[in-house]
């Protein structure tokens, strides 16, 4: 989801039988390229299961209070993700 020059990565799933083929990384790299073409400078996500994976590809944890207002206003942030979810961001430009 695009909000001005920032984006929210909602979901990224690779079917179990396709894991180990770097498809997740290919999907994320495509999203980075897509974001660059759409003038997205930072990409945000919330996770409680994949923190280590996203750290490996350059995302960093941030405090929930540091999350941009546009992201805080999303249904994902307000309703769908549990309170235990970690907010992460990556600069993609």
Buried (B, 14 or more C-beta within 10 A) or exposed (E): BEBEBBBBBEEBEBEEEEEEEEEBEEBBEEBBEEBEEEEBEBBBBBBEEBBEBBBEEBBEEBEEEEBBEBBBEBEBBEEEBEEEBBBBBBEBE
